[in-house]
């Protein structure tokens, strides 16, 4: 019997009956160690998940499970069935579960907590619950399950568009901070309402992950304001082992002071080599990029910089300040800069080009002006 199985039925309208057939066949693959199953948009519903869960539960030597059930009309009962199946896979080291655009809700998250909590040998967890109305309690339950995975080194968690507030960010952060082996964290909280306090709580807890080398944090559209950016910057500065930072704070109205505080924090990450920073539509003017440019100039270990300031108001002077800072990043090999919608004019573009020309290590350049 084959050890690995990959099935792609994306949009094939297999429904509940098709899922039953698949579950029955999977149950017979008792020597499977790796299962990759794509069932996006098949309307399998709760009963379909039940059949799949029963089949997966029989694969007791599975070490890797990748299950994509997004857009399948799955509710909280479906999560219960899934929990029962996953909990039987005691040897899992890698779990990727996509339930985006379903309706599992708060109770469904509670069930997932129980299932994930039984996977104590997990090293990598990828969980996508985008658009599931899990709310504050749901996020809390998930955190309680994740923390039981004591050997976890990589966590990818997408909770975008789930009506999560500041308390939920606090609970989630507290549990993540207990994952003492974590080296890579990808947390997507786009389109929630964590606000400045939620950003503070989250930052404080992430800073406790002493082994973290890679951080990807998406807080797009969370009403953080300048104070939220300040708190986040202060805590990021404490991530002493960080080499890669991907931060999306677009649509948070952080303004000039917010980008100043953020720059101060980033400049203190002495081992940072890669920075991807999205600050789209944040009411940032020339003073903001002046402060930021001064801080970036201190980041002499940077080899990769992706800076997206689309839809702000830095103007010609702002582009000058920015170029002066970037030019001092002497190790920079790759630069991606988006200044569309900033009214930098011909002179701003000229000045920018002159200074970037001084980055002698640069081998890749992309400018959107």
Number of C-alpha atoms within 10 A of each C-alpha: 8 10 13 14 14 10 12 12 14 16 15 13 15 19 18 21 13 17 24 22 15 18 22 16 13 22 20 14 20 18 16 22 19 19 21 15 18 18 24 22 20 23 21 27 20 21 18 26 26 25 25 26 27 21 23 29 23 21 25 21 18 24 19 21 22 18 19 21 26 23 21 26 19 25 18 21 19 23 27 23 23 24 25 19 23 25 22 21 25 18 19 24 20 20 20 16 18 21 23 23 20 22 23 27 20 21 18 26 28 25 25 25 24 21 23 23 23 21 24 21 19 25 19 20 22 16 19 22 25 24 21 26 22 26 19 20 20 26 26 25 24 26 25 20 22 27 22 21 23 18 17 23 19 21 20 17 20 21 26 23 21 24 19 26 19 21 18 24 27 23 22 25 23 21 20 21 20 19 23 17 18 23 19 21 21 18 19 21 24 23 21 22 22 27 20 22 19 26 28 24 24 26 25 21 20 23 20 19 23 18 18 23 19 21 21 18 19 21 25 22 20 26 22 27 20 22 19 27 27 24 24 28 25 21 22 23 20 20 27 18 17 23 19 21 22 16 19 21 25 24 21 25 22 27 21 21 21 25 26 24 24 25 25 21 22 25 21 20 21 18 18 24 19 20 21 17 19 21 24 24 20 24 18 25 19 21 18 24 29 24 22 25 25 20 21 24 19 19 24 18 17 24 19 21 21 18 17 21 24 22 20 21 22 28 18 20 18 23 25 25 23 24 24 21 22 26 21 20 24 18 18 24 17 18 21 15 17 18 22 17 17 21 18 22 13 11 13 20 18 14 19 22 14 14 17 19 12 16 19 13 14 17 10 11 13 11 13 11 16
